[in-house]
Amino acid sequence: MNEEIKAHPEAVVGPIIYNEKGEILLIKNPKFGDFWTIPGGHIELDEPAEEALKREIMEETGLELKNIEPIGFTEGINPEFFHKKKHFIYLNYLAELAGGEMTKSEEMTEYLWIAPEKTGDLKISESVRPLIDIYLEKKKNDAICQPADWEHKYKRALADYQNLVKQTAKDREEFVKYAIGDFLQDIIPVYDHLKMSLTGIDEEIDKNPWAVGVRHVLKQFKDILTSRGVEEIKTAGEKFDHNLMEAVDGTGEKVKQELMPGYTLNGRVIRAAKVIVE
């Protein structure tokens, strides 16, 4: 369960790199099988995204970049072309080749400079094809270098990413909040039986020392359940509430008798109370 709680999407950066001829760089990475893709990698803790981009490209290809322009983000949940299951948040860029010497690495076994118009027959990973289309559109409209436009897109993409992070945190919090629900289904009957063991002996409590111990254990049990967000549903003399109770017998709107107690976990019903109404 701890591993599930810690799981989270991974933010990665990757550029469509173009040269002075308008050609783009495609590579083959062993992690992507026989698909053509683009270089890139993970953002490290406390590392700005653009610095991560420059570092990853230098490490994988030996190339330097300039005129780096963000073009938004996309999402990959267990992409088919990747060698194992992952949830990626792709921060995508366009970048112009600034220099350096092409060097193969463990992350790049093959490379290809090709006109984007001629990539139609290539086996290209699904996350890269839309980026090539963006580059083609920008190239067609002579709008590749418009800082104000890209700044707006970058801010919008960043805001979307931040919202995604918040939603992920919220989902994780919900998981933790209700993760013990199934476990409680097994524990609560034990708690009920412990309470039943004290039924009818209140008047004889002083003559039954064992009951003192049972009552103490019961109190500890209840305190633990309460600390975990478990509350017993009030029934006796209360108005019948179909959201919290199940009427086994009788008609009316008032609870006459409780047959089996019900419980909520952080406000959510985990077992409805069974009652008789009148």
VEXDREN-2710 file (C-alpha; in Angstrom, 1 decimal):
% VEXDREN-2710
k/r/px/py/pz
1/MET/0.0/0.0/0.0
2/ASN/2.9/2.4/0.8
3/GLU/4.2/1.9/-2.8
4/GLU/0.8/2.8/-4.2
5/ILE/0.6/6.0/-2.1
6/LYS/4.1/7.1/-3.3
7/ALA/3.4/6.5/-7.0
8/HIS/3.2/9.6/-9.0
9/PRO/3.5/10.9/-12.6
10/GLU/7.0/11.6/-13.9
11/ALA/7.8/15.0/-15.5
12/VAL/10.1/14.7/-18.6
13/VAL/11.4/17.2/-21.1
14/GLY/12.0/16.7/-24.8
15/PRO/12.5/18.9/-27.9
16/ILE/12.0/18.8/-31.6
17/ILE/15.5/19.9/-32.5
18/TYR/15.8/21.5/-36.0
19/ASN/18.9/22.6/-37.9
20/GLU/19.6/25.5/-40.3
21/LYS/18.2/23.4/-43.2
22/GLY/14.9/22.9/-41.4
23/GLU/15.6/19.2/-40.7
24/ILE/14.6/17.7/-37.4
25/LEU/16.5/15.2/-35.3
26/LEU/15.0/11.8/-34.6
27/ILE/16.8/9.1/-32.6
28/LYS/16.4/5.5/-31.5
29/ASN/16.5/4.7/-27.8
30/PRO/16.5/1.1/-26.6
31/LYS/13.8/1.9/-24.1
32/PHE/11.4/2.7/-27.1
33/GLY/12.0/-0.4/-29.1
34/ASP/12.2/0.1/-32.8
35/PHE/10.3/3.4/-32.7
36/TRP/11.9/6.7/-33.8
37/THR/11.6/9.3/-31.0
38/ILE/13.3/12.5/-29.8
39/PRO/16.0/12.9/-27.1
40/GLY/15.0/14.0/-23.6
41/GLY/14.7/12.9/-20.0
42/HIS/13.6/13.5/-16.5
43/ILE/13.7/16.8/-14.6
44/GLU/15.8/16.5/-11.4
45/LEU/14.7/17.9/-8.1
46/ASP/15.2/21.7/-7.9
47/GLU/16.2/21.8/-11.5
48/PRO/14.5/24.3/-13.9
49/ALA/12.8/22.5/-16.8
50/GLU/14.8/24.4/-19.5
51/GLU/18.1/23.6/-17.7
52/ALA/17.0/19.9/-17.5
53/LEU/16.4/20.0/-21.3
54/LYS/19.9/21.4/-22.1
55/ARG/21.5/18.8/-19.7
56/GLU/19.6/15.8/-21.1
57/ILE/20.4/16.7/-24.7
58/MET/24.1/17.2/-24.0
59/GLU/24.3/13.9/-22.1
60/GLU/22.4/11.9/-24.8
61/THR/23.6/13.5/-28.0
62/GLY/26.5/15.9/-27.3
63/LEU/24.5/18.8/-28.9
64/GLU/23.9/22.3/-27.7
65/LEU/20.6/24.2/-28.1
66/LYS/19.4/27.7/-28.7
67/ASN/16.1/29.5/-29.3
68/ILE/14.3/27.1/-26.9
69/GLU/10.6/27.5/-27.1
70/PRO/8.0/25.6/-25.0
71/ILE/5.1/24.2/-27.0
72/GLY/2.9/22.9/-24.1
73/PHE/2.6/19.5/-22.5
74/THR/1.1/16.1/-23.3
75/GLU/0.5/13.1/-21.2
76/GLY/1.5/9.4/-21.6
77/ILE/-0.1/6.8/-19.4
78/ASN/1.6/3.4/-19.9
79/PRO/2.6/4.2/-23.5
80/GLU/2.7/1.1/-25.7
81/PHE/6.0/2.0/-27.2
82/PHE/7.8/2.3/-23.9
83/HIS/9.6/-0.8/-22.4
84/LYS/7.6/-0.7/-19.1
85/LYS/4.5/0.9/-17.5
86/LYS/5.0/4.5/-16.7
87/HIS/2.9/7.7/-16.3
88/PHE/4.7/10.5/-18.0
89/ILE/4.0/14.3/-18.2
90/TYR/5.8/15.5/-21.3
91/LEU/7.0/19.1/-21.3
92/ASN/7.5/19.7/-25.0
93/TYR/9.8/22.2/-26.7
94/LEU/11.1/23.4/-30.1
95/ALA/14.8/24.1/-30.1
96/GLU/17.4/25.1/-32.7
97/LEU/20.7/23.3/-33.1
98/ALA/23.4/25.7/-31.7
99/GLY/26.5/23.4/-31.9
100/GLY/28.3/20.5/-30.5
101/GLU/29.3/17.2/-31.9
102/MET/26.8/14.3/-32.3
103/THR/27.8/11.5/-29.9
104/LYS/26.0/8.2/-29.4
105/SER/25.1/7.1/-25.9
106/GLU/23.2/4.5/-24.0
107/GLU/20.1/6.6/-24.7
108/MET/20.8/7.0/-28.4
109/THR/21.9/4.1/-30.6
110/GLU/20.9/5.7/-33.9
111/TYR/20.0/9.1/-35.2
112/LEU/18.6/10.7/-38.3
113/TRP/18.3/14.3/-39.6
114/ILE/15.3/14.4/-41.8
115/ALA/12.9/16.9/-43.3
116/PRO/9.7/16.8/-41.3
117/GLU/7.7/16.5/-44.5
118/LYS/9.4/13.2/-45.2
119/THR/8.6/11.4/-41.9
120/GLY/5.3/10.0/-42.9
121/ASP/6.6/6.5/-43.6
122/LEU/8.7/6.3/-40.4
123/LYS/7.6/4.3/-37.4
124/ILE/7.5/7.2/-34.9
125/SER/6.3/7.1/-31.3
126/GLU/2.8/8.4/-30.7
127/SER/4.0/11.2/-28.4
128/VAL/6.3/12.6/-31.0
129/ARG/4.2/12.7/-34.1
130/PRO/2.0/15.6/-32.9
131/LEU/5.1/17.6/-32.1
132/ILE/6.3/17.2/-35.7
133/ASP/3.0/18.5/-36.9
134/ILE/3.3/21.5/-34.6
135/TYR/6.8/22.2/-36.1
136/LEU/5.4/21.9/-39.6
137/GLU/2.6/24.3/-38.9
138/LYS/4.9/26.8/-37.3
139/LYS/7.3/26.5/-40.1
140/LYS/4.5/27.0/-42.6
141/ASN/3.3/30.1/-40.9
142/ASP/6.7/31.5/-40.2
143/ALA/5.7/31.7/-36.6
144/ILE/8.3/29.5/-35.0
145/CYS/9.9/32.5/-33.2
146/GLN/7.2/34.5/-31.5
147/PRO/8.2/34.9/-27.8
148/ALA/5.0/36.5/-26.6
149/ASP/2.9/33.6/-28.1
150/TRP/5.1/30.9/-26.6
151/GLU/5.3/32.6/-23.3
152/HIS/1.5/32.5/-23.1
153/LYS/1.5/28.8/-24.1
154/TYR/4.2/28.0/-21.6
155/LYS/2.3/29.7/-18.8
156/ARG/-0.9/27.9/-19.7
157/ALA/0.9/24.6/-19.9
158/LEU/2.6/25.2/-16.5
159/ALA/-0.8/26.1/-15.0
160/ASP/-2.3/22.9/-16.4
161/TYR/0.6/20.9/-15.0
162/GLN/0.2/22.5/-11.6
163/ASN/-3.5/21.6/-11.6
164/LEU/-2.6/18.0/-12.5
165/VAL/-0.2/17.8/-9.6
166/LYS/-2.8/19.2/-7.2
167/GLN/-5.4/16.6/-8.5
168/THR/-2.9/13.8/-8.1
169/ALA/-2.2/14.9/-4.5
170/LYS/-6.0/15.1/-3.8
171/ASP/-6.5/11.6/-5.2
172/ARG/-3.6/10.3/-3.0
173/GLU/-5.2/11.9/0.0
174/GLU/-8.5/10.3/-0.7
175/PHE/-6.8/6.9/-1.1
176/VAL/-5.1/7.2/2.3
177/LYS/-8.3/8.4/3.9
178/TYR/-10.4/5.4/3.0
179/ALA/-7.7/2.7/2.4
180/ILE/-8.5/0.9/5.7
181/GLY/-12.2/0.5/4.7
182/ASP/-11.9/-3.2/3.7
183/PHE/-9.9/-4.0/6.8
184/LEU/-12.6/-2.4/9.1
185/GLN/-15.2/-4.7/7.5
186/ASP/-13.3/-7.6/9.3
187/ILE/-12.5/-5.8/12.5
188/ILE/-15.9/-4.2/13.3
189/PRO/-17.7/-7.5/13.9
190/VAL/-15.1/-8.3/16.5
191/TYR/-15.7/-5.0/18.2
192/ASP/-19.5/-5.6/18.1
193/HIS/-19.1/-9.1/19.8
194/LEU/-16.9/-7.5/22.4
195/LYS/-19.6/-5.0/23.3
196/MET/-22.2/-7.8/23.3
197/SER/-20.1/-9.7/25.9
198/LEU/-20.9/-7.0/28.4
199/THR/-24.6/-6.9/27.7
200/GLY/-26.7/-7.4/30.9
201/ILE/-23.8/-7.5/33.4
202/ASP/-23.7/-3.8/34.3
203/GLU/-25.4/-4.4/37.7
204/GLU/-23.0/-7.2/38.5
205/ILE/-19.9/-5.3/37.4
206/ASP/-18.2/-5.3/40.8
207/LYS/-18.7/-9.1/41.1
208/ASN/-17.1/-9.8/37.8
209/PRO/-13.5/-8.6/37.8
210/TRP/-13.0/-9.9/34.3
211/ALA/-15.6/-7.5/33.0
212/VAL/-13.5/-4.6/34.2
213/GLY/-10.7/-5.7/31.9
214/VAL/-13.0/-6.3/29.0
215/ARG/-14.6/-2.9/29.4
216/HIS/-11.1/-1.4/29.5
217/VAL/-10.1/-3.2/26.3
218/LEU/-13.4/-2.1/24.7
219/LYS/-12.6/1.5/25.5
220/GLN/-9.2/1.2/23.9
221/PHE/-10.7/-0.4/20.9
222/LYS/-13.2/2.4/20.5
223/ASP/-10.5/5.1/21.0
224/ILE/-8.5/3.6/18.2
225/LEU/-11.4/3.4/15.8
226/THR/-12.4/7.0/16.6
227/SER/-8.8/8.2/16.0
228/ARG/-9.0/6.5/12.5
229/GLY/-12.2/8.4/11.7
230/VAL/-14.7/5.6/12.5
231/GLU/-18.0/6.7/14.2
232/GLU/-21.0/4.6/15.2
233/ILE/-24.3/5.7/13.7
234/LYS/-26.8/6.9/16.2
235/THR/-30.1/5.1/15.9
236/ALA/-32.2/4.6/19.0
237/GLY/-35.0/7.3/19.1
238/GLU/-33.6/9.0/16.0
239/LYS/-35.5/9.7/12.8
240/PHE/-35.0/7.0/10.2
241/ASP/-32.3/8.0/7.6
242/HIS/-32.2/5.7/4.6
243/ASN/-28.6/7.0/3.9
244/LEU/-27.4/5.5/7.2
245/MET/-29.8/2.8/8.1
246/GLU/-31.6/-0.2/6.8
247/ALA/-35.1/-0.9/8.0
248/VAL/-35.5/-4.6/8.6
249/ASP/-39.1/-4.4/10.0
250/GLY/-41.8/-1.9/10.8
251/THR/-43.2/1.2/9.2
252/GLY/-42.8/4.8/10.1
253/GLU/-40.0/7.4/10.4
254/LYS/-38.7/6.7/13.9
255/VAL/-36.2/4.1/15.0
256/LYS/-37.7/1.8/17.6
257/GLN/-34.9/-0.7/18.0
258/GLU/-31.4/-1.3/16.7
259/LEU/-30.6/-4.8/15.6
260/MET/-27.1/-4.2/14.4
261/PRO/-25.0/-1.1/14.8
262/GLY/-23.7/0.8/11.7
263/TYR/-20.5/2.7/11.2
264/THR/-19.0/5.5/9.1
265/LEU/-15.4/6.1/8.1
266/ASN/-14.6/9.8/7.7
267/GLY/-18.2/10.5/6.9
268/ARG/-18.6/7.6/4.5
269/VAL/-20.9/4.7/5.4
270/ILE/-19.0/1.4/5.6
271/ARG/-21.9/-0.5/7.2
272/ALA/-25.5/0.7/7.5
273/ALA/-27.2/0.2/10.8
274/LYS/-30.1/-2.4/10.8
275/VAL/-33.1/-1.2/12.7
276/ILE/-36.8/-1.7/13.4
277/VAL/-38.9/1.4/12.8
278/GLU/-42.3/2.5/14.1
END
